């Protein structure tokens, strides 16, 4: 079975010269703070990858800038019973190769997530593993049956199911059994096939012209796009990990839009008559994940040879030893909010009036002594240095705070492309994480990062610390299977409190996201932190 090549992308190459104003500009140049690791929309779940996929592909359900669910490929959706959903598709959608989108493409996409294991991240299968059956009674109707109640199915589809054209591999008639391959015998596409541009057939606003790791991504406008026509014929997404060069490029005119300028540079941007910016609070939690399940753990040295992170008192002490407010004020320059739980206060499933985690190094020392480590221990903490806002600086600050309670810390900060692959192999003992609530409630983070690992059910697939608590699992899973929102909310609040008491993750802060751009442009900031070219528009005169 051979992979099918798509039709040639736009023949004309649009020049980069002549960008004298937004109205006449044909090419938009965006400097990214984090580089997409692949053009495969299911390869690795991170914001930069999902934002790239949103340019090329469409989803059944979309999210607006405030993370409200809105129709996309599906014009409507409803439950037929507690375990059955019906999605009605638009009838005017064509893929970039001119082929019409049908229910078979939805079936095929679900099938690919479940059967292309070497190329699909487990984060994209957390939901599809919970589907019992997918029916396509007609070209514009999809009936999804779940193994149990799944109240957030539309929201989950909005975050993790970009729809692929079913013709990227040759196959016979598709069956409605995605877990059994849908009748496709392979070979399934690889990340290399997507990165080369051979099979990037989507129904999004742009086409992939080129993906070159380290150099960037070039997109061209999809003339078959069913939605509002993008303002730009060509888009260049250029990775620039350091904030200084990003700002310099914006000031010199090399870039039109940049992600995440340093907050300390905002006065400089404000004073420049040719520039503007927008700052948008996000739901992205920055946290630390201790290795709880291994004894010993590889990057902790103690006199007794044991893993001190397995003791909840040590985890509580580490949390108390970190001055969150100082990190927000001094490192984040106020462009973040201290986190005392796992979602911003007031969101679905948070603990009302949650107690502040106060900076208390003396109290932390007492807990360390109670746990049997009055003189501390040695530990390596691991983080990316080019993924989250000021991630390397945050790691150094946390190391200094922990040294004050007797923990000798070595900081191992590395590029994200190396970091995430090592973390997935559980190569760390104490690692940084970042996770946005893509469904607007605490369930997604709990599903991936906190609940006991059960890979076949898509549970705990990012629980690299091997935390396992029977009480938490019982309460959270009951909530995840409760359709009634009032009952589900109460259960999530209880699960959140259990997690806070047991510290499987140590929350730091919620990032705010900043975009800076030319004065003759507008950008709609997004709570999900996506940088989307079709959200950049010429400013009205």
PyMOL commands that set and color helices and strands:
alter all, ss='L'
color gray80, all
select helices_A, chain A and resi 47-56+103-115+122-124+128-130+153-160+166-168+178-180+191-195+243-252+263-271+308-310+312-320+324-331+361-370+391-403+416-424+443-450+455-457+470-480+485-502+533-535
alter helices_A, ss='H'
color red, helices_A
select strands_A, chain A and resi 27-32+61-63+69-71+74-81+84-89+131-138+141-146+206-212+216-221+234-239+257-259+275-290+300-301+336-338+378-384+408-414+430-435+506-518+521-523+536-538
alter strands_A, ss='S'
color yellow, strands_A
deselect
rebuild
show_as cartoon
